[in-house]
Amino acid sequence: MAKKAIKLVMPDGSDVVTQVPKVKAVHPFGSKILVEALKASEVMGTTLAVDHVNSETGDAPQAYIVELGPQVPEESGLKVGQRVYWEGKGMAVKDPRAEHDRVRALLEISNIRAIIEE
């Protein structure tokens, strides 16, 4: 059986956008932090020990802060460009600005465990 195309309409009968525009960028909202996770191969050989690697993605729990949400308090000490050690779950996002085939993720401030001085 062939699949039928689904047409979405508003309650007033007008068409809903059928082609979603391409994503240009992902920005954190509220107190979220957008990070670019480093791969395990990128942090091996550094003086900071890696004791946990995500078995699904191969990512180490280190990342660079790409952007801070508007409600991240200044007194948090977090700044764009800092390398951080994090744990827990983040929400992976497809951000076309990502470089080096790294995963970008949205995290809560509470996921950040340490700022790494380079």
N, C-alpha and C positions, 0 to 999 in steps of 0.2 A: 504494500500500500504506500503510495507516494505521500510525502508530507505536504500539507497545505501551508501556504504563507499566511501568517497571522497578521491581521491589520489591527492596529491599536487606534481607538478613537476616544476622544474626550466625551463626557456626558452630554455636551451640546452637539455632538456629531462631528466636530472638527477633528482633523487628523493629528495624531501625536507624531512628533519627530520620529521618522523611521530610520534615519541614519544618525547614529550618535557621533558627534565630532571626535576627532583624535585628541588624546590627552596631551597637553603641552607641558604640564608640570603638576606635581603633587605638593601641597603645602600643609604643614601641621596646623591643627585647629586647637584652640584652647591651650592647655598646658602640655600638649604632646610635643615630642621631639622627633625630627626626621634624621635618621642616621644612615650611613652607608657602611655596611658590615664588611670587615676585612675577612678574607679567606684564610683558612688555617695555613696554607702555604706562604702567605704574606707575613705571618707573624712568627713562624718558626725561625729560629736563629736570632730572635731578639732576646734581650735579657729578661723579658717578662714571661714567666711560665704560662703555658696554656694547659689548663687542667680539664677543659671541657670543649668538645667540638660537636656541633650539631650534626648528627649522623645522617640526616636527610640532605642537608645542603653543603656540608663540609665547612660551614662558616664558624670561625672562632668568635668568642663573645667579646670581640673588640670591634670598635667602629669609630668613624669620624662623624661628628655632628655636622649636618648639612644645613639645617634650619631649625629654629626654635619657634614654637607656637607663641602667639601674642600674650598668653597668660603665664608663660614661664617666668617666675620671679627673678629679678636681677640678682638678688641675694643667693640664688642657687649656685652661682659661680660658673654656670655653664655658658659656653660661648661657641659660636660657629667655628669650625676648624679644629676643635679640640678632639683628641683621641681619648676614648673612654672605654672602660671595661663594664660590660653589662651582663645581666642574667635575666632569666624569665622569658616570657613570650612577648614578641612584638608582632605587629601586623605588617607583613610583607606587602609592599606596594610596587606597582610597575610605574616607575618615574622615568620618562624618556631622557631626563638629564643625567641619569646614572652613568658612571664611567667604569672602565676596567671590568665589565661584567660582574660587578658587585651587586648584592641584594640591598635594596633600600627598605627600611622599615620604620614604622611609627612606634615609639615607645612612650611609656609613662616615665616621669621623672624618677619614680621609685625603682625603675629597672636599672638606673645608672648606679653602679657600685663604686666606681673610682674614676678620677681623671688621670690620664697617663701623661706624665711629663716627658716630652721628647727632646 
